[in-house]
Amino acid sequence: MLHRIYFTRGVHDVVRFGKDAPTPIDDEIIAIIHSQVGTNGLIELGEEFKAGDRIVIKDGPLKNFIGIFEREVKESDRVMILLNTLKYQAHLLLDRELVKKI
């Protein structure tokens, strides 16, 4: 019956390790995946930032500092922000997961 799954609309492949039989997935993991599906039927992998967006740093020594999103760094999971403090302005390179849009 596995061949029928490959012809189901939206199916790309079956989870498996190597060329072995399909690998069972816990119901809890399936529920997590379902909870992330948007109204368009797709799962968004991260918040989309545009140049000029105000962001806040979520963790680390600069937690709760506010900055301006500048750009994503090619071929990495990092972003460049402009951080303004009382008497200091700096460009920072941070992991994308450490910032969120405000």
Residue pairs with C-beta under 8 A, 6 or more apart in sequence:
2 14
2 22
5 11
5 14
6 14
14 22
15 22
15 23
15 25
16 22
16 23
17 23
33 43
36 43
36 44
37 43
38 44
46 96
47 100
47 101
49 55
49 69
49 72
49 79
49 99
49 101
50 69
51 69
51 70
51 71
52 68
52 69
53 68
53 69
53 101
54 66
54 67
54 68
54 69
54 101
54 102
55 66
55 67
55 68
55 69
55 81
55 99
55 100
55 101
55 102
56 64
56 65
56 66
56 67
56 99
56 100
56 102
57 63
57 64
57 65
57 66
57 67
57 94
57 98
57 99
58 97
58 98
58 99
58 100
59 98
60 98
62 83
62 92
65 83
65 85
66 84
66 102
67 81
67 82
67 83
67 84
67 92
67 99
68 81
68 82
68 84
69 79
69 81
69 99
69 101
70 79
70 80
70 81
70 82
70 91
71 79
71 80
72 78
72 79
72 80
72 96
73 79
73 80
73 93
77 95
77 96
77 97
78 93
78 94
78 95
78 96
79 93
79 94
79 95
79 96
79 99
80 91
80 92
80 93
81 91
81 92
81 94
81 99
82 89
82 90
82 91
82 92
83 89
83 90
83 91
83 92
